[in-house]
Amino acid sequence: MVVLAFLCTNLVLGLTFGIYGPFVAGISGEFAASRSLFSGGLALVVTLMGLLAPAIGRAVGRWSIRRVMSIGLMALALMFVLASMAASAWQFVAIFGLLGGVAAACLVIVPPTTLINNWFVEQRGKATGLVMMPFLVMAMPPLAAAAITGFGWRPTSVGLAVVVLLLLPLTRLIVDRPGDIGQSALGADSAVPIPAAAQGSDSIDTAYPMREPTFWATTYCGGIVAGTGVTISTHLVPFATGAGYSLQSAAYLLTVMGGAGMAGGVFFGLLADRIGGARTLGLMCLALALLWPALLSGGGYFALALVTAGFGLSMSAVIPVVATLFGNLFRTGSFARVMGLYSLSAMPFGLLMPIAAGWLFDLTGSYHAVFLGFALLFAAAAALLFFYVHRVETVPRPAPLVAQA
């Protein structure tokens, strides 16, 4: 189930966030459009992913995880078919954003994390971190850039649709719950004691999580980290090509970011199990507060690649860490309900951050104001997490290694 969730999640992440930058750079020569218009593609993906999250949660319960994820892959294939026929920039952005958003809603966050939640009592954080490792976000940018350079963006889009359709039968292997095939969840039979630090977390009213200040504080902090993923995926390639690097070299920066993200997802997921979600998310925000202005250092390609790796390392684990934090804050609540509300509430950050970055670039002609402004947002988030949210959160204690085995 971990492998299947990893494959489906990575497919949609790699074929949206991983390839959008190379596609934007590739089609800019054919369609004259502003940077802010092109910024709307991934923003729409994130917007629909958030708006549809509550409905996807209900669909998972009413139908099945397998059916919902199958619909997501079909939407992804249709997106590439229709995008290859786009006659203008706004058509490409609309097709990519709308159908890509439906695919992402069906394949990211709610269905895969629900699948892991059903199959794991112990080691849920580690399993979620493995599922969310952005392997294809690392692998797809140079492949897409090479295909676009060699064959054109329209044939590349058709080829990606074929790949998705060939992988669609894998969803038939998904089993929603271990009880459906006579098995039990990992750790369901072991009695792990509740840590003493869990006192107080039950007092939070999980029936109305949106009434809690900690929900909104976490939403702001997690939202801007998630928004960074959309923003950097949209603007890093154009930023690098504007600095004089080739499209292929710029695309490799996304590969570097994805590779670092693979390590970051597991590292921060395990760290959240030990020091708590609030402190872990705070460390991620503090790192991003330093990394945004570091993009302006001008130290050459190697320095830019190091900063890009820092982005991947620092932002890749946002879903596992936020899930851990909400699990500690709302220990008796519904995981799917809280995560669904978070996905909806955090959606504006993924929508507004890349568009704001494009607008400021069009206004000023550079990314200086963009990167410095984002640094201030993350500094405020780190302070909020360290000095407020961590006081409310239950800090989890890892189970003994013998019990885990």
N, C-alpha and C positions, 0 to 999 in steps of 0.2 A: 504493500500500500504506500510505503514511503517512496519507493521508486516510481510508481505510477503518478503519485501526486507531484513528485519532483519533475517528471517529464512533462506533464500537462501544464503545470505552472510555468516552467521554464520556456515552453514553446510559446505561450502567449507573451511572456515578458521579453523574450529574445526577438520575437517578430513584431513587437510594437516599440518598446523603449530601446531595444538594441539596434534597430534598423532605421528608425525615423530620421535621425541626424544624417546618415548617408543618403537617404532618399531625398531629404530637403536639399542637401547640397547638389544632388544629381539632377533634380528637376528644376532647380533655380534658373538654369540656362534656357529652359523651354518656357517656363511660366514666370513672367515678371510679377513679383509680389513683394510686399513689405515683410520684414522679419517678424513683425508682430502677427501677421496673418498666418505665417507658417508655424508660429509658436502655438497656435490654437489647436493643432492636431492632437498632440499628447495631452494638452489641457482638457480637451473633450473626452479623451479616453478616461482620464482620472475622474472627471465630473460624472460621467455615466456610471463608472464603477462604484462611486459613492452613492449616487441616487438610486441605483438598482440594488444596493446591498440588502436592504430590508426585504425586498421582494425575492431576492435570491435565497435568503435565509428561509423564507416560507416555502419556496419551491423545493429546497433541499428536503424539508420535512414532509411535504405533501407528495413529491415524486420520489426522486432518489438523487444521490450525489452523482451517480453514473450518468443519468439522463441530463442533468444540468451541465455537466462537463462536456458531454457530447454536443449539446447545443452550442456551447462556447467554441468548440473547434470548428463546427460548421459555419458559425458567424465569422470566424477568423478567415476561413477559406473564401467565403463570399466577399469579405472585405478586399482581399487581394485581387480577385477577379474584377470587381467593379472599379477598384483604384486604377487598374491597368487601362481602363477606358476613360479616365478622367480627361475632360477637355479644357480645364482651367485649374488654377491653383486652389480656388475656394472649393471646387468639387473634390479635389484630392483630399484636402484637409477635412471636409465634411464626411466623406466616405471613411477615411481612416479613423477619424475621431468617433463617429457614431457606431459603426460596426466593431471597431476595435474596442470601444467601451463596453459593448455587450459581451464580447468575447472575454475581456478582462474580468468583468463582473462574474461570469460563469466559471472562471478558471483560477482566479487569484483571491486570496484572503479567506472568504467564507467557506466555499466548498472544500478546498484542501485542508484548511485548519480544522474544520469539522470532522473530516475523515480521520485526521491524526488524533483529534480529541476522542473519537469513538474507539480507536484501536490502541491507545496508550493511556495508562494511568500513571505509570512511572516514565521518566525520560521524555515527557511531552515536549519540553523546551528544546532538547537536543534534536528530537525528530523534526520539530517545526523548523529549526535552523537549517537542517539538512535539506528539507523540502524547498526552502526559500533561497538556497544558494544560487546566485544568478549566473549559472554556467553559460547559457546561451546568450545572455547579455554580453558576456565576454567574447564568445565565439562568433556571433553573427555580424558585428560591425565590419570587420575586414572582409568577410565573405560577401556581405551585401555590397560593400564598396567595390570589390573586385568584379562582381557580377554586373553591377551598374556600369562600371567603366568599360567592361568587355562586351556586354550585350545590350545595354540600355535599361532604363528603369522599368519600362513596360513589360518586356519579356521576363525580367527578374521577378516582377510582381506575379505574373502568371505561374512561373516556376515555384514560387513559394506557396501558392494556392494548391498546387499538385502535391507538394510535400506534406502539407497539413492534412489533406484528404487521405493520403496513404497511411498516416499515423492515426487516423480516427478510430480504426477497429481496436486500438489498445484500450479504449475506455470500457470495453465489454469485460475487461478483467477486474474492474473496480468492484469491490464488495463494501457496501456501506458500513456494516457492523460485523464484528467477528462472530456474533451469535448467529448470523445468517448462514454460516457454514460450520457451526458447531465448535467454534473456538472462543477464547476469551481474550480480553484486552491485556496487553503487557502490564504486569504488576497488579492486576485486579485481585489476585488471590493473596497478595502480601499485605500485611497490616503495618503501614508506616505511620508512626505517631505524629499527631499534629504538633508543630513546634510551639513553644511557649510564646513566641513573638506573634502568634496569630491572634492574640487577644485584641479585641477592638475592631478588627476588620469586619466582623459580622454586624456591627452596628450600622454600617452604611446601608441605606435602603436600596437594595438592588432592583426593586420593582420600578424605581424611577431614577436610574443612574444619571440622567441629564440634570437632575436637581443638585447634584454634588459638585462642589467647586473643583475637587480633584479630577473629576471626569473632564471638565473643560480645560484645566491646566495640562492634563496629559494629551488632550486632543490638540491643543495649540502646539505643544512641543513635538509630538509625533507627527502632526500635520506638516510642520515646516520641514522636518527631516524627509518625509515622503515627497513633499513639494520640491525639495532639492533634487530628488531623483528625476522628476519630470523636467525640471529646469535645466539640469546639467546634460541630460540626454538630448534636449532640444538645442541647446546653445553651445555645447562644447566643440562640436565639429565646425560650425560656422566661426566660432571664436578662434579656433586654431588655424583654419584656412585664412581668416582675416589677418592672422599674425605671420602669414607667409608659408605655412606648411601645406603640403599636398593633401588632397582628399584622402588618399590611402594612409598617410601618416596621421592625419587627424582622426581617422576611424580607428586606428590602433590604440589611440588614447582611451576610447570606450572599451576596448578589449582589456587594457590594463586595469581600468576601473572595475570591470566585471570580474577579472581574476582576483583582485584584492577583495572584492565583495564576497567571493566564495569563502575566503578565510574569515572575513569579518562576521559573516552570518553565524558561523559556528562559534567563533570566539566570544562575541557579545551575547549570544544565546546562553552559553555556559556561564559567562560572567553574571548574567542576570539571575541565574539560579543561585548564585553564591552571595552576591552583594545587594540584590534587589533590582527591580526594574527601573526605579526612579534614578538611582545613582548611575546605573549603566546608561540610561538614556541621557542623563546629564553629561556624562563623559563624551558621548557621541556629539551632543550639541556643542560642547566646549571645543572639540576638535574641529567641527565645521565652522565655528566662529573664527578660527585661525586659518582655515584652508581657503575660505572665499577670497580674502585679500591676497593670499599667497599666489593666486592665479595671476596677479598683476606683477609678480616679481621680475619677469623677463629674463630668467636665468637660462633660457634655451630649452630645447626639446626634452632633454633628460630631466631637468627640474620640473617642467610641466607634467611629464609622465609621473614623477614622484607625487606631485600634488594631486593628480588625478587618482592615483592609487590610494591616497589618503581619503579622498571622497568615497571611493568604493568601500574601503574598510570601515568608514565611520557611519555610513548611512544604510548599509545593506541589511542590517539586522533589525530594522525598525519594527517590522511586523512581529517577529518572535519576542522582542523586548517589550513592546506595548502589550502583547497578549499576556506576557508574564506579569507585567505591572497591573493590568486589569484583573488578572486572576488573583493577585494578592489584595487589591483594593476591594473587590467585590467577590469575596471567596464563596459566598453561598448563592451568588446570582447565576443567571444563564450566560454561559460563555458566548453563544451565538448572538444573543440579544445585545449584549454590551459591545461586542465587536462589530455587529451590524450598525449600531448607532454611531460608533466611532468612525466607521468607514464613511457614513453619510456626513457626519459633522466635520471630518477632516478634509472632505472633498474640496472646499473652496481654496485651500492652500495649493493643491495641485493644479487648480484652474487658474488662479490669479498670479502665482509666482512666475511661471514662464511667460505669461502675457505681459506682466509688469516689466520683466527683464527685457522683452522685445520692445516694449513701448519706450522704456528709458534709453535703450540703445538707439532707437530711431530718433529720439529727442536730442540726445547728447552726442551721438556718433561714436560712442565707446562704451565699454562695460565697466568703467571705473565706479560710477555711482551705483550700479547694480550690485557689484560684489561687496562694496563697503556697506551698503544698506543691509544686505543679507547677513553680514557679519554681526551687525548690531542686533538683528532679530535672534540670532542663535546665542549671543551672549546673554540676552534677557531670558531665553528659555533655559539655559544652563543654571542661572541663578534661581529661577522658579523651581526647578527640579531638586536642586541641592538643599535649598533653604525652606521649602514648603512641602512638596509632594512626598519626599522621603520620610517626613515625620508622620505621615498618615499611613504609608504603605507598611504592610507586613513583610519583613525581610525573610525569605524562605531559607530553610536549612536543608542542605542536600541529604538524601537518605544515605545510610552506610553502604559502602561498596558491596558488602555481602548481600544486603537486602536487594540491591539493584540487580545483582547477578541472578 
